[in-house]
Amino acid sequence: MADLKADAQPDFDHTENFDAEVIKEAIAEGDEKAPEVDVAADYAAAQQMSGGVVDAETAEQLVQPQFEVERPEDVVTGAEPTSQSADYLEMAKDIHPTPGGSGNVTDDLVQKAIAKGQPGN
């Protein structure tokens, strides 16, 4: 049993990031261009920022990415609000359809339920 516990523990030293692997393969195949890093420019920008007070415009230019950043698209989800009870009944049927119509609820069954709910029963 102790062997099963040891096997279930993840080995964090050897885990790989799937996205990084995909990007690395795309660069190796030539599908994607490898990013260029200018360490000297980054260092100079860091020195300028740490030197004292920087105005907002200069700070924006210093931290602005020099590559295109993808923005996620807005996705509209959900249903339009409505006060029609038939709409809610249709949604309920989609979620949990009842075979054979509305079920087996009868007046007799309701009376039994009410009687069981009374104190002393």
Backbone hydrogen bonds in HBPLUS format (Angstrom, degrees):
<---DONOR---> <-ACCEPTOR-->    atom                        ^
c    i                          cat <-CA-CA->   ^        H-A-AA   ^      H-
h    n   atom  resd res      DA  || num        DHA   H-A  angle D-A-AA Bond
n    s   type  num  typ     dist DA aas  dist angle  dist       angle   num
A0006-ALA N   A0002-ALA O   3.17 MM   4  6.45 156.8  2.23 146.9 152.9     1
A0007-ASP N   A0003-ASP O   3.04 MM   4  6.26 151.8  2.12 145.0 152.3     2
A0008-ALA N   A0004-LEU O   3.10 MM   4  6.26 138.9  2.27 141.0 151.4     3
A0014-HIS N   A0011-ASP O   3.20 MM   3  5.88 156.4  2.26 117.3 123.0     4
A0021-GLU N   A0017-ASN O   3.06 MM   4  6.36 152.0  2.14 148.9 157.0     5
A0022-VAL N   A0018-PHE O   2.98 MM   4  6.29 157.1  2.03 153.8 159.6     6
A0023-ILE N   A0019-ASP O   2.99 MM   4  6.24 164.7  2.02 153.1 156.8     7
A0024-LYS N   A0020-ALA O   2.90 MM   4  6.01 158.8  1.94 145.8 152.3     8
A0025-GLU N   A0021-GLU O   2.93 MM   4  6.13 156.9  1.98 148.8 154.5     9
A0026-ALA N   A0022-VAL O   2.94 MM   4  6.16 155.7  2.00 147.4 154.4    10
A0027-ILE N   A0023-ILE O   2.95 MM   4  6.18 154.3  2.01 151.1 157.3    11
A0028-ALA N   A0024-LYS O   3.01 MM   4  6.20 155.9  2.07 143.0 150.0    12
A0029-GLU N   A0025-GLU O   2.93 MM   4  6.13 148.0  2.03 146.8 155.0    13
A0030-GLY N   A0026-ALA O   3.08 MM   4  6.10 116.9  2.50 130.9 145.6    14
A0031-ASP N   A0026-ALA O   2.86 MM   5  5.06 132.9  2.09 158.4 159.4    15
A0032-GLU N   A0026-ALA O   3.30 MM   6  5.48 148.4  2.40 116.5 114.4    16
A0030-GLY N   A0027-ILE O   3.16 MM   3  5.03 144.3  2.30  95.0 105.6    17
A0042-ASP N   A0038-ASP O   3.08 MM   4  6.37 160.3  2.12 152.0 157.9    18
A0043-TYR N   A0039-VAL O   2.86 MM   4  6.03 157.2  1.91 150.6 157.0    19
A0044-ALA N   A0040-ALA O   2.92 MM   4  6.14 157.8  1.97 146.5 152.6    20
A0045-ALA N   A0041-ALA O   2.91 MM   4  6.11 157.4  1.96 147.6 153.7    21
A0046-ALA N   A0042-ASP O   2.95 MM   4  6.16 153.7  2.02 144.9 152.2    22
A0047-GLN N   A0043-TYR O   2.90 MM   4  6.17 154.4  1.97 148.8 155.9    23
A0048-GLN N   A0044-ALA O   2.95 MM   4  6.19 155.5  2.01 146.5 153.1    24
A0049-MET N   A0045-ALA O   2.97 MM   4  6.19 154.8  2.04 146.4 153.0    25
A0050-SER N   A0046-ALA O   2.94 MM   4  6.10 150.8  2.03 145.6 153.5    26
A0051-GLY N   A0048-GLN O   3.41 MM   3  5.24 151.8  2.50  94.4 102.3    27
A0059-ALA N   A0055-ASP O   3.01 MM   4  6.24 162.5  2.04 156.3 161.9    28
A0060-GLU N   A0056-ALA O   2.92 MM   4  6.09 154.1  1.99 146.5 153.3    29
A0061-GLN N   A0057-GLU O   3.10 MM   4  6.37 154.5  2.17 145.3 151.5    30
A0062-LEU N   A0058-THR O   2.93 MM   4  6.16 150.6  2.02 148.4 156.9    31
A0063-VAL N   A0059-ALA O   3.11 MM   4  6.30 152.8  2.18 150.2 155.4    32
A0087-ASP N   A0084-GLN O   3.16 MM   3  5.62 137.3  2.35 107.7 117.4    33
A0089-LEU N   A0085-SER O   3.03 MM   4  6.33 152.8  2.11 149.4 157.4    34
A0090-GLU N   A0086-ALA O   2.99 MM   4  6.20 153.7  2.06 145.8 152.1    35
A0091-MET N   A0087-ASP O   3.05 MM   4  6.36 156.2  2.11 144.8 151.1    36
A0092-ALA N   A0088-TYR O   2.91 MM   4  6.11 157.0  1.96 146.8 153.3    37
A0093-LYS N   A0089-LEU O   2.93 MM   4  6.16 152.3  2.01 145.4 152.8    38
A0094-ASP N   A0090-GLU O   2.98 MM   4  6.26 147.2  2.09 143.8 152.8    39
A0095-ILE N   A0091-MET O   3.04 MM   4  6.32 150.6  2.13 147.1 154.5    40
A0096-HIS N   A0092-ALA O   2.86 MM   4  6.00 174.1  1.87 157.1 158.9    41
A0110-VAL N   A0106-THR O   3.04 MM   4  6.36 155.0  2.10 150.1 156.8    42
A0111-GLN N   A0107-ASP O   2.95 MM   4  6.22 157.6  2.01 149.6 155.3    43
A0112-LYS N   A0108-ASP O   3.02 MM   4  6.30 154.2  2.09 147.4 154.1    44
A0113-ALA N   A0109-LEU O   3.03 MM   4  6.26 153.9  2.10 144.6 151.6    45
A0114-ILE N   A0110-VAL O   2.96 MM   4  6.24 154.2  2.03 149.5 156.3    46
A0115-ALA N   A0111-GLN O   2.95 MM   4  6.14 157.0  2.01 146.3 152.8    47
A0116-LYS N   A0112-LYS O   2.95 MM   4  6.18 153.8  2.02 147.6 154.3    48
A0117-GLY N   A0113-ALA O   3.11 MM   4  6.25 133.9  2.33 136.3 148.0    49
A0117-GLY N   A0114-ILE O   3.18 MM   3  5.10 130.0  2.44  92.5 105.9    50
A0118-GLN N   A0115-ALA O   3.29 MM   3  5.45 162.0  2.32 104.5 109.9    51
A0121-ASN N   A0118-GLN O   3.38 MM   3  6.08 149.0  2.48 141.3 140.7    52
